[in-house]
């Protein structure tokens, strides 16, 4: 994905989860990640089946779950230890 396409995608993600830049697969992944983050106890087989119905195989589903969980874990560790973010370096 080019830098410009990546920037557009990030902007679409920031605007709303229902943007024309997102495929049905993208939307399913985002909905899964939000649910896993906000209400993990509510996750079930149906959540996995939705991803499967949008074309994700078991490996891809595992990766979505692992990345979402890891992101939450790392952020809670950083928040719990009071880690400050480094200033963002902008190459432009």
Secondary structure as a PSIPRED ss2 file (coil, helix, strand):
# PSIPRED VFORMAT (PSIPRED V4.0)

   1 X C   1.000  0.000  0.000
   2 X C   1.000  0.000  0.000
   3 X H   0.000  1.000  0.000
   4 X H   0.000  1.000  0.000
   5 X H   0.000  1.000  0.000
   6 X H   0.000  1.000  0.000
   7 X H   0.000  1.000  0.000
   8 X H   0.000  1.000  0.000
   9 X H   0.000  1.000  0.000
  10 X H   0.000  1.000  0.000
  11 X H   0.000  1.000  0.000
  12 X H   0.000  1.000  0.000
  13 X H   0.000  1.000  0.000
  14 X H   0.000  1.000  0.000
  15 X H   0.000  1.000  0.000
  16 X C   1.000  0.000  0.000
  17 X C   1.000  0.000  0.000
  18 X C   1.000  0.000  0.000
  19 X C   1.000  0.000  0.000
  20 X C   1.000  0.000  0.000
  21 X C   1.000  0.000  0.000
  22 X C   1.000  0.000  0.000
  23 X C   1.000  0.000  0.000
  24 X H   0.000  1.000  0.000
  25 X H   0.000  1.000  0.000
  26 X H   0.000  1.000  0.000
  27 X H   0.000  1.000  0.000
  28 X H   0.000  1.000  0.000
  29 X H   0.000  1.000  0.000
  30 X H   0.000  1.000  0.000
  31 X H   0.000  1.000  0.000
  32 X H   0.000  1.000  0.000
  33 X H   0.000  1.000  0.000
  34 X H   0.000  1.000  0.000
  35 X H   0.000  1.000  0.000
  36 X H   0.000  1.000  0.000
  37 X H   0.000  1.000  0.000
  38 X H   0.000  1.000  0.000
  39 X C   1.000  0.000  0.000
  40 X H   0.000  1.000  0.000
  41 X H   0.000  1.000  0.000
  42 X H   0.000  1.000  0.000
  43 X C   1.000  0.000  0.000
  44 X C   1.000  0.000  0.000
  45 X H   0.000  1.000  0.000
  46 X H   0.000  1.000  0.000
  47 X H   0.000  1.000  0.000
  48 X H   0.000  1.000  0.000
  49 X H   0.000  1.000  0.000
  50 X H   0.000  1.000  0.000
  51 X H   0.000  1.000  0.000
  52 X H   0.000  1.000  0.000
  53 X H   0.000  1.000  0.000
  54 X C   1.000  0.000  0.000
  55 X C   1.000  0.000  0.000
  56 X C   1.000  0.000  0.000
  57 X C   1.000  0.000  0.000
  58 X H   0.000  1.000  0.000
  59 X H   0.000  1.000  0.000
  60 X H   0.000  1.000  0.000
  61 X H   0.000  1.000  0.000
  62 X H   0.000  1.000  0.000
  63 X H   0.000  1.000  0.000
  64 X H   0.000  1.000  0.000
  65 X H   0.000  1.000  0.000
  66 X H   0.000  1.000  0.000
  67 X H   0.000  1.000  0.000
  68 X H   0.000  1.000  0.000
  69 X H   0.000  1.000  0.000
  70 X H   0.000  1.000  0.000
  71 X H   0.000  1.000  0.000
  72 X H   0.000  1.000  0.000
  73 X H   0.000  1.000  0.000
  74 X H   0.000  1.000  0.000
  75 X H   0.000  1.000  0.000
  76 X H   0.000  1.000  0.000
  77 X H   0.000  1.000  0.000
  78 X H   0.000  1.000  0.000
  79 X H   0.000  1.000  0.000
  80 X H   0.000  1.000  0.000
  81 X H   0.000  1.000  0.000
  82 X C   1.000  0.000  0.000
  83 X C   1.000  0.000  0.000
  84 X C   1.000  0.000  0.000
  85 X C   1.000  0.000  0.000
  86 X C   1.000  0.000  0.000
  87 X C   1.000  0.000  0.000
  88 X C   1.000  0.000  0.000
  89 X C   1.000  0.000  0.000
  90 X C   1.000  0.000  0.000
  91 X C   1.000  0.000  0.000
  92 X C   1.000  0.000  0.000
